[in-house]
């Protein structure tokens, strides 16, 4: 039995529109759109986030951030200046805070050719006013936002291609100021935050191991190299995917190739309190990045399809209607 969780809204982009889906304790199988948003004419959406009440959507393009109502009315918009003519290699991202009051936007300005450093900007969700801005010493292609489920802080994982990955955390203080912290690594990719909020998991940029860290300090709780899973470290790698299946169990993805050059991936389960490898899980996904554990015993794959099943390799899970 899956415990009841607060409603969560996610988005997917199809046919030039933003589709919003609500995940609750009773929604399984192929999810149906709960709302559809039409971006402004000419806008090519890069990333989006929707309010849980589905009344507003925020999305980024290569040159700005836009907030629309469900009816398609413009609430506010903010252009990234100067305008960039670079079409590839930079993907601005966005996230909505836990309380819904702020929008956090990552701007990969260096790769966009704007002549400055990357930026992390915090907007007032209602008005679009800029509340805080952090210039970053990064040259990122894109970044993933990870919302802490308890204290509302937001983690940002910036991918710099061959140069590695930088992890930051932003926190709105009681006095209205925003505090930014940069973690002392350039070689770890943030994968997921625990549903309890007590820890997070990262993968080595070279894909040699997985590590679990204490929130918010980043202290390493334990690390598992490829060989701990019984594979040859020269032939097998830890994929930059997976996450917390429950508060007690994480999914770690291992991958390699057969002698014929065919890729394969296996999904291992880890006890996040002891570091014990506790079995495998069968996942029906075309690519490991399609797997999105939700922290309540269920997970998403492309579609989106929500799954829940026994984490045993001999019993492949099936979506329930």
C-alpha positions as CSV (number, residue, x, y, z in Angstrom):
1,X,0.0,0.0,0.0
2,X,1.5,3.4,-1.0
3,X,1.1,6.1,1.6
4,X,-0.8,9.2,0.6
5,X,1.4,12.0,-0.7
6,X,0.8,15.7,-1.3
7,X,-0.3,16.4,-4.8
8,X,2.6,16.9,-7.2
9,X,2.4,18.4,-10.7
10,X,4.8,17.7,-13.5
11,X,5.1,18.8,-17.1
12,X,5.9,17.3,-20.4
13,X,6.3,19.1,-23.8
14,X,4.5,17.7,-26.9
15,X,3.2,19.2,-30.1
16,X,4.3,22.7,-29.2
17,X,2.3,22.7,-25.9
18,X,3.0,22.1,-22.2
19,X,1.0,19.3,-20.7
20,X,0.6,19.2,-17.0
21,X,0.0,16.0,-15.0
22,X,-1.0,15.5,-11.4
23,X,0.5,12.7,-9.4
24,X,-1.5,11.5,-6.4
25,X,-1.8,8.3,-4.5
26,X,-4.4,6.8,-6.8
27,X,-3.0,7.7,-10.2
28,X,-1.2,4.8,-12.0
29,X,-0.6,3.6,-15.5
30,X,-0.4,6.1,-18.3
31,X,-1.2,9.5,-16.8
32,X,-3.7,11.8,-18.5
33,X,-3.1,15.5,-18.9
34,X,-4.8,17.5,-16.2
35,X,-4.2,20.8,-18.0
36,X,-2.6,22.0,-21.3
37,X,-0.8,25.3,-21.7
38,X,-0.2,27.0,-25.0
39,X,3.1,29.0,-25.0
40,X,3.2,32.4,-26.6
41,X,3.5,32.5,-30.4
42,X,7.1,32.0,-31.5
43,X,8.3,30.7,-28.1
44,X,10.3,27.5,-28.1
45,X,10.0,26.0,-24.6
46,X,13.2,24.6,-23.1
47,X,11.9,23.9,-19.5
48,X,8.7,24.4,-17.6
49,X,7.1,24.1,-14.2
50,X,3.5,24.3,-13.2
51,X,1.8,25.4,-10.0
52,X,0.1,22.5,-8.2
53,X,-3.3,24.1,-8.6
54,X,-2.6,24.1,-12.4
55,X,-3.5,27.8,-12.7
56,X,-0.2,29.1,-13.9
57,X,2.8,27.8,-15.8
58,X,6.4,29.2,-15.9
59,X,8.7,28.2,-18.8
60,X,12.1,29.2,-20.2
61,X,13.1,29.8,-23.7
62,X,16.7,30.3,-24.9
63,X,16.2,34.0,-24.3
64,X,13.8,34.5,-21.4
65,X,11.4,33.3,-18.8
66,X,7.6,33.6,-19.1
67,X,4.6,33.1,-16.8
68,X,1.2,32.4,-18.2
69,X,-2.3,31.7,-16.8
70,X,-4.1,28.6,-17.7
71,X,-6.2,30.7,-20.1
72,X,-3.1,31.8,-21.8
73,X,-2.9,35.3,-20.4
74,X,0.6,36.8,-19.8
75,X,1.3,37.3,-16.1
76,X,4.9,38.4,-16.5
77,X,8.0,37.9,-18.7
78,X,11.6,38.6,-18.3
79,X,14.1,38.7,-21.2
80,X,17.7,37.5,-20.9
81,X,19.9,40.4,-22.1
82,X,21.6,40.7,-24.4
83,X,19.6,38.5,-26.8
84,X,21.6,35.4,-27.9
85,X,21.7,34.1,-31.4
86,X,23.4,30.9,-30.3
87,X,20.9,28.0,-30.9
88,X,22.6,25.1,-29.3
89,X,24.7,24.2,-26.2
90,X,22.7,26.2,-23.6
91,X,19.4,25.3,-22.0
92,X,18.0,27.6,-19.3
93,X,16.1,25.8,-16.5
94,X,13.5,26.8,-14.0
95,X,11.9,25.6,-10.7
96,X,9.1,26.8,-8.4
97,X,9.8,27.0,-4.7
98,X,8.1,24.8,-2.2
99,X,5.8,27.6,-1.0
100,X,5.1,28.7,-4.6
101,X,6.3,32.3,-3.9
102,X,9.5,32.3,-6.0
103,X,10.7,31.1,-9.3
104,X,14.4,30.0,-9.6
105,X,15.9,30.3,-13.1
106,X,19.4,29.1,-14.2
107,X,20.9,31.1,-17.1
108,X,23.8,29.5,-19.0
109,X,24.9,32.9,-20.2
110,X,28.5,31.9,-20.9
111,X,27.6,29.3,-23.5
112,X,24.9,31.6,-24.8
113,X,27.6,34.1,-25.7
114,X,26.2,36.9,-23.6
115,X,29.7,38.0,-22.6
116,X,29.2,37.3,-18.9
117,X,29.1,34.5,-16.4
118,X,26.3,32.1,-15.8
119,X,23.5,33.4,-13.4
120,X,21.0,31.9,-11.0
121,X,18.1,34.3,-10.6
122,X,15.2,34.3,-8.2
123,X,12.0,35.9,-9.3
124,X,8.8,36.8,-7.4
125,X,6.3,34.3,-8.8
126,X,3.4,36.7,-8.7
127,X,5.1,39.8,-10.3
128,X,8.3,38.6,-12.0
129,X,10.4,41.1,-9.9
130,X,14.0,40.0,-9.4
131,X,14.5,39.2,-5.8
132,X,18.1,37.9,-5.9
133,X,20.8,37.2,-8.4
134,X,23.9,35.1,-8.1
135,X,26.7,35.3,-10.7
136,X,28.3,31.9,-11.1
137,X,31.8,30.9,-11.9
138,X,30.6,28.3,-14.3
139,X,30.3,27.6,-18.1
140,X,27.3,25.3,-18.1
141,X,25.3,23.8,-20.8
142,X,22.3,23.3,-18.6
143,X,21.3,22.5,-15.0
144,X,18.8,20.5,-12.9
145,X,16.9,22.0,-10.1
146,X,16.1,19.8,-7.1
147,X,13.6,21.0,-4.5
148,X,14.2,20.0,-0.9
149,X,10.9,18.5,0.4
150,X,11.2,19.8,3.9
151,X,13.1,23.1,4.3
152,X,12.3,24.5,0.9
153,X,15.9,25.0,-0.2
154,X,16.8,24.3,-3.8
155,X,19.8,22.4,-5.1
156,X,21.2,23.3,-8.6
157,X,23.4,20.8,-10.5
158,X,25.2,22.6,-13.4
159,X,26.6,20.4,-16.1
160,X,29.8,21.8,-17.7
161,X,30.3,18.9,-20.2
162,X,33.8,17.5,-20.0
163,X,34.8,20.0,-17.3
164,X,32.5,18.3,-14.8
165,X,29.5,19.4,-12.7
166,X,29.0,22.0,-10.0
167,X,26.4,21.7,-7.2
168,X,25.0,24.7,-5.4
169,X,22.1,25.2,-2.9
170,X,19.9,28.3,-2.5
171,X,17.9,29.1,0.6
172,X,15.5,32.0,1.3
173,X,16.0,33.3,4.7
174,X,13.4,34.7,7.1
175,X,14.7,38.3,6.5
176,X,13.9,38.0,2.8
177,X,17.5,37.6,1.7
178,X,18.7,34.5,-0.3
179,X,21.7,32.6,0.8
180,X,23.7,30.7,-1.8
181,X,26.2,27.9,-1.0
182,X,28.6,26.1,-3.5
183,X,29.7,22.6,-2.6
184,X,33.4,21.9,-2.9
185,X,33.3,19.5,-5.8
186,X,33.6,19.8,-9.5
187,X,33.3,16.1,-10.3
188,X,30.0,15.0,-8.8
189,X,26.6,15.0,-10.4
190,X,23.5,15.4,-8.2
191,X,20.9,12.7,-8.9
192,X,18.2,13.1,-6.3
193,X,17.2,14.2,-2.8
194,X,15.7,11.8,-0.3
195,X,12.0,12.2,0.4
196,X,12.8,12.6,4.1
197,X,15.1,15.5,3.2
198,X,17.9,14.0,5.3
199,X,20.3,13.1,2.4
200,X,21.1,13.3,-1.3
201,X,22.9,11.1,-3.8
202,X,25.5,11.9,-6.4
203,X,27.4,10.1,-9.1
204,X,31.0,10.6,-9.9
205,X,31.3,12.6,-13.2
206,X,33.6,9.8,-14.5
207,X,30.8,7.4,-13.5
208,X,33.1,5.3,-11.3
209,X,30.9,5.4,-8.1
210,X,27.7,6.5,-6.3
211,X,27.8,8.5,-3.1
212,X,25.2,9.4,-0.5
213,X,25.6,12.7,1.4
214,X,24.1,14.3,4.5
215,X,21.9,17.3,3.9
216,X,22.8,20.2,4.0
217,X,26.5,19.8,4.8
218,X,27.3,17.4,2.0
219,X,29.3,15.1,4.2
220,X,29.7,11.7,2.6
221,X,27.8,9.0,4.4
222,X,29.1,6.2,2.2
223,X,30.3,5.5,-1.3
224,X,29.8,2.5,-3.5
225,X,32.2,1.9,-6.5
226,X,31.3,-0.2,-9.5
227,X,33.1,-3.2,-8.1
228,X,30.8,-3.3,-5.1
229,X,28.0,-4.3,-7.4
230,X,30.1,-7.2,-8.8
231,X,31.1,-5.7,-12.1
232,X,34.4,-5.0,-13.8
233,X,35.2,-1.3,-13.3
234,X,36.9,-1.2,-16.7
235,X,33.8,-2.3,-18.5
236,X,30.8,-1.0,-16.4
237,X,29.8,2.4,-15.3
238,X,27.3,4.1,-12.9
239,X,24.7,5.9,-15.0
240,X,23.7,9.5,-14.1
241,X,20.1,8.3,-13.3
242,X,18.1,6.6,-10.6
243,X,17.1,8.1,-7.2
244,X,15.1,7.4,-4.1
245,X,12.5,4.8,-4.5
246,X,11.4,5.3,-0.9
247,X,12.8,7.0,2.1
248,X,14.8,3.8,2.8
249,X,15.7,2.6,-0.6
250,X,17.5,4.1,-3.6
251,X,17.8,2.9,-7.2
252,X,21.3,2.9,-8.7
253,X,21.7,2.3,-12.4
254,X,24.7,0.3,-13.8
255,X,25.4,0.1,-17.5
256,X,27.8,-1.4,-20.1
257,X,27.8,-3.1,-23.5
258,X,27.7,-6.6,-24.7
259,X,30.4,-8.0,-26.9
260,X,28.2,-7.2,-29.8
261,X,28.1,-3.5,-28.8
262,X,24.5,-3.6,-27.4
263,X,23.9,-1.4,-24.4
264,X,22.5,-2.9,-21.3
265,X,21.4,-1.4,-17.9
266,X,20.5,-2.9,-14.6
267,X,18.8,-1.3,-11.7
268,X,20.2,-2.1,-8.2
269,X,18.5,-1.3,-4.9
270,X,20.5,0.2,-2.0
271,X,19.6,0.5,1.7
272,X,20.4,4.2,2.1
273,X,20.9,3.9,5.9
274,X,23.4,1.1,5.8
275,X,24.8,1.2,2.3
276,X,23.8,-2.5,1.8
277,X,23.1,-3.6,-1.8
278,X,19.7,-5.3,-1.4
279,X,18.7,-6.7,-4.8
280,X,17.6,-5.5,-8.2
281,X,14.5,-4.0,-9.8
282,X,13.1,-4.6,-13.2
283,X,12.3,-1.4,-15.1
284,X,10.5,-1.3,-18.5
285,X,12.2,1.8,-20.0
286,X,13.8,2.5,-23.3
287,X,16.6,4.5,-21.7
288,X,17.8,4.8,-18.1
289,X,17.0,8.6,-18.1
290,X,13.4,7.7,-18.5
291,X,13.3,6.4,-14.9
292,X,12.2,8.9,-12.3
293,X,11.7,7.4,-8.8
294,X,9.1,9.4,-6.9
295,X,10.1,8.5,-3.3
296,X,6.8,6.8,-2.4
297,X,7.5,3.3,-3.9
298,X,6.4,4.3,-7.4
299,X,8.3,5.6,-10.4
300,X,7.7,7.3,-13.7
301,X,8.9,6.3,-17.2
302,X,8.4,8.0,-20.5
303,X,4.7,8.7,-21.4
304,X,4.5,9.5,-18.6
305,X,3.6,6.2,-17.1
306,X,3.5,5.6,-13.3
307,X,4.5,2.2,-12.0
308,X,4.4,0.4,-8.8
309,X,5.6,-3.2,-8.2
310,X,7.7,-5.6,-6.3
311,X,11.4,-4.7,-6.7
312,X,12.4,-8.2,-7.8
313,X,14.1,-9.0,-11.1
314,X,12.0,-12.1,-11.5
315,X,8.7,-10.1,-11.2
316,X,8.7,-7.3,-13.7
317,X,6.4,-4.4,-12.6
318,X,3.3,-3.6,-14.5
319,X,1.4,-0.3,-14.6
320,X,-1.9,-0.6,-12.8
321,X,-5.0,1.1,-14.2
